[in-house]
Amino acid sequence: MTGRGVGSVATEIQAGKHRFLVDEPSGLAGDDAAASPVEYALGALVSCQVVVFRLYAQALGLTIDEIEITAEGDLDVRKLFGIDESGRAGFHDVRLKVDISGPNSAAEYENLRQVVDAHCPVLDLFSNAVPTASALV
């Protein structure tokens, strides 16, 4: 994956054969031409959850008629702007609300949720520190 700066603070992302734009709202010096990086992060989490719910429902013989997942995250931008170095630059709390309809019992869907949470790669990224390195080239 590669990102190239465009516009005020936007980034054009090349991910394999796909391209998409990431920007910031005008309040964060952007042109508001696309979702922000943290909105994409929550979108990645929601979409990964939907995929894993569907995969494991099929594997467990459960039926999902409809699924909708809502994500909310609490973000304090003071570290981003160098105002307060003591907090986190990223989300300090994220909440997912999973709304599933189908013929199975609430207990079966709760078991499915636990299985999904144990196997969702993007939830794992949010939940665990990942060794990351950057280098100026």
PLY file of the C-alpha trace (Angstrom):
ply
format ascii 1.0
element vertex 137
property float x
property float y
property float z
element edge 136
property int vertex1
property int vertex2
end_header
0.00 0.00 0.00
1.28 3.43 -0.92
0.07 6.92 -0.06
0.81 10.13 -1.96
0.03 13.60 -0.62
-2.56 15.59 -2.61
-4.57 18.74 -1.88
-4.12 20.49 1.45
-3.52 17.43 3.65
-5.22 14.61 1.72
-3.62 11.32 0.73
-4.33 9.24 -2.35
-3.95 5.60 -1.37
-2.99 2.87 -3.83
-3.93 -0.54 -2.42
-3.21 -3.17 -5.05
-5.52 -2.35 -7.96
-7.72 -0.05 -5.83
-7.37 3.67 -5.16
-9.09 5.80 -2.57
-8.76 9.24 -1.05
-8.29 10.09 2.63
-8.71 13.68 3.83
-9.49 15.74 6.90
-12.33 18.15 7.59
-11.64 21.85 7.18
-11.26 22.21 10.97
-8.16 19.99 10.71
-6.67 21.82 7.68
-8.26 19.51 5.11
-10.53 20.03 2.13
-13.14 17.54 3.46
-12.99 15.68 0.13
-13.11 12.24 1.78
-13.33 10.50 5.13
-10.53 11.10 7.63
-7.90 8.52 8.57
-9.63 7.73 11.87
-13.00 7.40 10.09
-11.40 4.92 7.69
-9.94 3.08 10.69
-13.39 2.69 12.22
-14.74 1.76 8.77
-12.09 -0.93 8.46
-13.10 -2.28 11.87
-16.82 -2.30 11.02
-16.31 -3.92 7.61
-13.96 -6.56 9.00
-16.50 -7.40 11.70
-19.26 -7.78 9.08
-17.06 -10.12 7.02
-16.06 -12.24 10.00
-19.64 -12.39 11.32
-20.80 -13.73 7.97
-17.92 -16.21 7.65
-18.35 -17.65 11.13
-22.17 -17.65 10.95
-21.87 -19.88 7.90
-19.25 -22.08 9.58
-21.44 -22.47 12.69
-24.63 -23.08 10.71
-26.26 -19.82 11.81
-28.34 -17.52 9.64
-27.90 -13.76 9.45
-30.81 -12.11 7.68
-29.44 -8.62 8.27
-26.43 -7.19 10.07
-25.55 -3.61 10.88
-22.58 -2.60 12.99
-22.07 0.88 14.39
-18.69 2.06 15.68
-18.01 5.05 17.88
-14.60 6.14 19.06
-13.39 8.72 21.54
-10.47 10.74 20.26
-8.69 13.61 22.01
-6.81 15.72 19.43
-4.64 17.50 22.02
-1.74 15.11 21.44
-2.11 15.40 17.64
-1.60 19.15 17.94
1.13 18.94 20.59
-1.03 20.62 23.23
-0.85 17.77 25.76
1.80 15.08 25.36
0.42 12.88 28.16
-2.57 11.40 26.32
-2.91 9.12 23.34
-2.83 10.39 19.77
-5.36 7.74 18.74
-8.65 6.45 20.07
-8.75 5.90 23.81
-12.08 4.09 23.64
-14.01 2.36 20.84
-17.49 0.89 21.09
-19.17 -1.45 18.61
-22.92 -2.02 18.50
-23.89 -5.14 16.53
-27.47 -5.43 15.33
-28.22 -8.88 13.87
-31.55 -10.26 12.79
-32.23 -13.85 11.97
-33.93 -17.01 13.16
-31.32 -18.11 15.69
-31.45 -17.48 19.44
-29.90 -14.51 21.22
-27.50 -16.93 22.95
-26.33 -18.31 19.60
-25.71 -14.80 18.25
-23.86 -13.86 21.46
-21.63 -16.92 21.04
-21.07 -15.85 17.42
-20.08 -12.36 18.59
-17.50 -13.82 20.95
-16.08 -16.03 18.18
-15.95 -13.04 15.82
-14.18 -10.87 18.39
-11.58 -13.60 18.89
-10.90 -13.89 15.13
-11.38 -10.40 13.61
-7.99 -9.17 12.31
-8.85 -5.46 12.48
-10.27 -5.78 16.01
-6.96 -7.42 16.89
-5.14 -4.35 15.50
-7.26 -2.09 17.71
-6.88 -4.30 20.79
-3.18 -5.15 20.74
0.00 -3.23 20.23
1.60 -4.02 16.88
5.35 -3.52 16.44
5.66 -0.80 13.81
8.76 0.88 12.41
9.19 3.88 10.16
12.26 5.11 8.33
13.01 8.20 6.31
14.35 7.23 2.89
0 1
1 2
2 3
3 4
4 5
5 6
6 7
7 8
8 9
9 10
10 11
11 12
12 13
13 14
14 15
15 16
16 17
17 18
18 19
19 20
20 21
21 22
22 23
23 24
24 25
25 26
26 27
27 28
28 29
29 30
30 31
31 32
32 33
33 34
34 35
35 36
36 37
37 38
38 39
39 40
40 41
41 42
42 43
43 44
44 45
45 46
46 47
47 48
48 49
49 50
50 51
51 52
52 53
53 54
54 55
55 56
56 57
57 58
58 59
59 60
60 61
61 62
62 63
63 64
64 65
65 66
66 67
67 68
68 69
69 70
70 71
71 72
72 73
73 74
74 75
75 76
76 77
77 78
78 79
79 80
80 81
81 82
82 83
83 84
84 85
85 86
86 87
87 88
88 89
89 90
90 91
91 92
92 93
93 94
94 95
95 96
96 97
97 98
98 99
99 100
100 101
101 102
102 103
103 104
104 105
105 106
106 107
107 108
108 109
109 110
110 111
111 112
112 113
113 114
114 115
115 116
116 117
117 118
118 119
119 120
120 121
121 122
122 123
123 124
124 125
125 126
126 127
127 128
128 129
129 130
130 131
131 132
132 133
133 134
134 135
135 136
